[in-house]
Amino acid sequence: MNRDNPRERVEAHHRSGEGVTRIPYPIGMRTAAVARTTYLTAHMVRVTLTGEGLAGFHSYHCDDHVKIVFPDPDGTLRLPVPNDRQLLDWPRPFPPTRSYTVRRYDGTHLDLDFVVHNSGLASPWAEALRKGDNVAIAGPPGGRAFPYTHPHYVFAVDPTGLPAAARWLDEAPSHLTADVVVEIDHPDESAYPLATRANTKVHWIPRGTLATHVLSLAVPPRTFLFAAGEADALRPLRPWPKSDSVIRGYWKRGEADHEDH
Ligand SMILES: Cc1cc2nc3c(=O)[nH]c(=O)nc-3n(C[C@H](O)[C@H](O)[C@H](O)COP(=O)(O)OP(=O)(O)OC[C@H]3O[C@@H](n4cnc5c(N)ncnc54)[C@H](O)[C@@H]3O)c2cc1C
């Protein structure tokens, strides 16, 4: 599998590619230091990582994510080891991990935005982080790239998908048009910072109405759909044409460490 030149391959696909394509990267394992934590809303905490441990980190588009590697319950941290195939050799059994979108990487600082949901492993851990703490991150392994040539884009997300939508709004060419539909549990979640763009409309809607709202939008043929959030909530969107969509169940109600589908 070709993992070389990911930046060039992602950029070429954005420019003139067809459909959705997985572009694999060389996968690294890094330990970075917490520079700061910032509450973006009462329900979302941004963890900014920095330090020499980030050397060589790379990320090219909004589908990129890292896996945070956590210690075992007895405190032992078992990290995967990079091999000569640009992959990681993972210890068995697998250590506990959780996936988070690369919200922003500027060459020295990496932002990861965590929904605070008061259960699980990652959410309380992110809230407890302090400046100088070490964070072990694997990846990104590469992501699903989609072109900048669609007549319109729809982002259908809950707060877990907001970092990906926000990154696309930051990075996509300004002439592209989009509807960003976000289902939220708490009114204050709409304070999450999103770039203001011409021809982009943001819809903050109550939890439980995402698919109905998206399917009622009047959009042109070949509109691209990026959907990420609670797995069952996205089910009605699955019939969207595969070549015009990335649909990812980022978590599943009642299930810890849901495997993305
Ligand atoms: C590619 C990818 C990118 C992702 N990017 C982000 C991101 O940028 N920011 C982000 O916050 N999440 C993101 N997620 C989702 C995140 O990985 C999951 O929400 C994960 O389950 C959180 O781990 P946890 O240890 O907090 O909870 P878990 O231990 O996994 O789950 C414990 C309980 O909490 C519930 N739960 C899990 N997540 C939530 C939630 N968000 N709201 C309410 N209940 C929940 C579960 O259903 C379960 O009952 C991403 C997932 C994937 C696959």
The ligand as an SDF file (V2000), in Angstrom:
LIG
                    3D

 53 58  0  0  0  0  0  0  0  0999 V2000
  -12.7160    9.1070   13.3960 C   0  0  0  0  0  0  0  0  0  0  0  0
  -13.3440    9.6200   14.6840 C   0  0  0  0  0  0  0  0  0  0  0  0
  -13.1710   10.9470   15.0490 C   0  0  0  0  0  0  0  0  0  0  0  0
  -13.7580   11.4300   16.2320 C   0  0  0  0  0  0  0  0  0  0  0  0
  -13.5610   12.7350   16.5770 N   0  0  0  0  0  0  0  0  0  0  0  0
  -14.0690   13.2080   17.7540 C   0  0  0  0  0  0  0  0  0  0  0  0
  -13.8120   14.5560   18.1700 C   0  0  0  0  0  0  0  0  0  0  0  0
  -13.0870   15.3150   17.5020 O   0  0  0  0  0  0  0  0  0  0  0  0
  -14.3570   14.9700   19.3500 N   0  0  0  0  0  0  0  0  0  0  0  0
  -15.1450   14.1260   20.1370 C   0  0  0  0  0  0  0  0  0  0  0  0
  -15.6120   14.5490   21.1950 O   0  0  0  0  0  0  0  0  0  0  0  0
  -15.3980   12.8550   19.7510 N   0  0  0  0  0  0  0  0  0  0  0  0
  -14.8680   12.3730   18.5940 C   0  0  0  0  0  0  0  0  0  0  0  0
  -15.0880   11.0810   18.2210 N   0  0  0  0  0  0  0  0  0  0  0  0
  -15.9770   10.2680   19.0530 C   0  0  0  0  0  0  0  0  0  0  0  0
  -15.2770    9.6830   20.2900 C   0  0  0  0  0  0  0  0  0  0  0  0
  -14.2000    8.8610   19.8710 O   0  0  0  0  0  0  0  0  0  0  0  0
  -16.3240    8.8460   21.0670 C   0  0  0  0  0  0  0  0  0  0  0  0
  -17.3490    9.6820   21.5280 O   0  0  0  0  0  0  0  0  0  0  0  0
  -15.7190    8.0420   22.2010 C   0  0  0  0  0  0  0  0  0  0  0  0
  -16.6240    7.0010   22.5040 O   0  0  0  0  0  0  0  0  0  0  0  0
  -15.4700    8.8590   23.4490 C   0  0  0  0  0  0  0  0  0  0  0  0
  -14.8120    8.0420   24.3720 O   0  0  0  0  0  0  0  0  0  0  0  0
  -15.1380    8.0530   25.9320 P   0  0  0  0  0  0  0  0  0  0  0  0
  -14.0470    7.2650   26.5710 O   0  0  0  0  0  0  0  0  0  0  0  0
  -15.3810    9.4530   26.3860 O   0  0  0  0  0  0  0  0  0  0  0  0
  -16.5120    7.2670   26.0620 O   0  0  0  0  0  0  0  0  0  0  0  0
  -16.7050    5.6600   25.9050 P   0  0  0  0  0  0  0  0  0  0  0  0
  -15.9680    4.9460   26.9850 O   0  0  0  0  0  0  0  0  0  0  0  0
  -16.3900    5.2730   24.5080 O   0  0  0  0  0  0  0  0  0  0  0  0
  -18.2630    5.4960   26.1540 O   0  0  0  0  0  0  0  0  0  0  0  0
  -18.8460    5.5120   27.4810 C   0  0  0  0  0  0  0  0  0  0  0  0
  -20.3230    5.8440   27.3690 C   0  0  0  0  0  0  0  0  0  0  0  0
  -20.4450    7.1830   26.9070 O   0  0  0  0  0  0  0  0  0  0  0  0
  -21.2520    7.2300   25.7400 C   0  0  0  0  0  0  0  0  0  0  0  0
  -20.6620    8.2780   24.8500 N   0  0  0  0  0  0  0  0  0  0  0  0
  -19.5320    8.2090   24.0970 C   0  0  0  0  0  0  0  0  0  0  0  0
  -19.3330    9.3600   23.4510 N   0  0  0  0  0  0  0  0  0  0  0  0
  -20.3690   10.1790   23.8000 C   0  0  0  0  0  0  0  0  0  0  0  0
  -20.7270   11.5070   23.4440 C   0  0  0  0  0  0  0  0  0  0  0  0
  -19.9760   12.2530   22.6000 N   0  0  0  0  0  0  0  0  0  0  0  0
  -21.8470   12.0460   23.9760 N   0  0  0  0  0  0  0  0  0  0  0  0
  -22.6200   11.3290   24.8480 C   0  0  0  0  0  0  0  0  0  0  0  0
  -22.3290   10.0450   25.2110 N   0  0  0  0  0  0  0  0  0  0  0  0
  -21.2140    9.4840   24.6990 C   0  0  0  0  0  0  0  0  0  0  0  0
  -21.1840    5.8380   25.1310 C   0  0  0  0  0  0  0  0  0  0  0  0
  -22.3610    5.5590   24.3920 O   0  0  0  0  0  0  0  0  0  0  0  0
  -21.0770    4.9580   26.3670 C   0  0  0  0  0  0  0  0  0  0  0  0
  -22.3590    4.6960   26.9110 O   0  0  0  0  0  0  0  0  0  0  0  0
  -14.5300   10.5710   17.0520 C   0  0  0  0  0  0  0  0  0  0  0  0
  -14.6800    9.2190   16.6810 C   0  0  0  0  0  0  0  0  0  0  0  0
  -14.0980    8.7520   15.5130 C   0  0  0  0  0  0  0  0  0  0  0  0
  -14.2710    7.2950   15.1370 C   0  0  0  0  0  0  0  0  0  0  0  0
  1  2  1  0
  2  3  1  0
  2 52  2  0
  3  4  2  0
  4  5  1  0
  4 50  1  0
  5  6  2  0
  6  7  1  0
  6 13  1  0
  7  8  2  0
  7  9  1  0
  9 10  1  0
 10 11  2  0
 10 12  1  0
 12 13  2  0
 13 14  1  0
 14 15  1  0
 14 50  1  0
 15 16  1  0
 16 17  1  0
 16 18  1  0
 18 19  1  0
 18 20  1  0
 20 21  1  0
 20 22  1  0
 22 23  1  0
 23 24  1  0
 24 25  2  0
 24 26  1  0
 24 27  1  0
 27 28  1  0
 28 29  2  0
 28 30  1  0
 28 31  1  0
 31 32  1  0
 32 33  1  0
 33 34  1  0
 33 48  1  0
 34 35  1  0
 35 36  1  0
 35 46  1  0
 36 37  1  0
 36 45  1  0
 37 38  2  0
 38 39  1  0
 39 40  1  0
 39 45  2  0
 40 41  1  0
 40 42  2  0
 42 43  1  0
 43 44  2  0
 44 45  1  0
 46 47  1  0
 46 48  1  0
 48 49  1  0
 50 51  2  0
 51 52  1  0
 52 53  1  0
M  END
$$$$
